[in-house]
Structures are given as structure tokens and as C-alpha cells.
Amino acid sequence: MEQQQTASTQNVMPQPPQTITVKDQLYLADMLTWNLNAAKKAAFFAKQCSDMEIKQELEKTAQMHERHYKQLLPHLQSGSQSVPMN
């Protein structure tokens, strides 16, 4: 068990690479789309909801996905320095 934990921690990158591949760019674009869609849906359903507790949770969910979108966006914008996948 201890060997598995040690092996998994050795594969962790301390920093993202300076360049990303085209495949990475496409995945980041997908993640942006997923987060934007989830934020919009949660915000929409929050507006439709009459239960205040559920409404607040949906609003928090929308804000979380919007925050994730904003965190991912710079990574995709810096992807102009990407390297092609072989």
C-alpha cells in the first residue's frame, strides 16, 4: 500500500509545462464549454426555484463553475505556444 502512495506522488507535476499540445488545447476548450454550460444551467434553474435553500445552492454552483471557467481561460489563451502532437 505504501509503495502505491509513493509511486502516485512521484508523478505529480509541481508546475504546468510551458507549452501545451494541441490535444491539451482541445481538452481545455472542452472543459471551458462544460463549465460555461453548467454555470448557465445552474443560474437558470436558480432563477426558477422557489425553495430558497436550493436556490442558494444552485447560485453557489453557478458561481463555482464560472470561477473554474475564469481559471481555465488563461491556460487556453496561452496555448498559442502549443506544440503539435506526433
ZIKA-V758156 format. One record per residue. N is the residue number from 1. RES is the residue in one small letter. SS is DSSP state (H for helix, E for strand, - for the rest). Layout:
n | res | ss
N | RES | SS
N | RES | SS
This chain:
n | res | ss
1 | m | -
2 | e | H
3 | q | H
4 | q | H
5 | q | H
6 | t | H
7 | a | H
8 | s | H
9 | t | H
10 | q | H
11 | n | -
12 | v | -
13 | m | -
14 | p | -
15 | q | -
16 | p | -
17 | p | -
18 | q | -
19 | t | -
20 | i | -
21 | t | E
22 | v | H
23 | k | H
24 | d | H
25 | q | H
26 | l | H
27 | y | H
28 | l | H
29 | a | H
30 | d | H
31 | m | H
32 | l | H
33 | t | H
34 | w | H
35 | n | H
36 | l | H
37 | n | H
38 | a | H
39 | a | H
40 | k | H
41 | k | H
42 | a | H
43 | a | H
44 | f | H
45 | f | H
46 | a | H
47 | k | H
48 | q | H
49 | c | -
50 | s | -
51 | d | -
52 | m | H
53 | e | H
54 | i | H
55 | k | H
56 | q | H
57 | e | H
58 | l | H
59 | e | H
60 | k | H
61 | t | H
62 | a | H
63 | q | H
64 | m | H
65 | h | H
66 | e | H
67 | r | H
68 | h | H
69 | y | H
70 | k | H
71 | q | H
72 | l | H
73 | l | H
74 | p | H
75 | h | H
76 | l | H
77 | q | H
78 | s | H
79 | g | H
80 | s | H
81 | q | H
82 | s | -
83 | v | E
84 | p | -
85 | m | -
86 | n | -
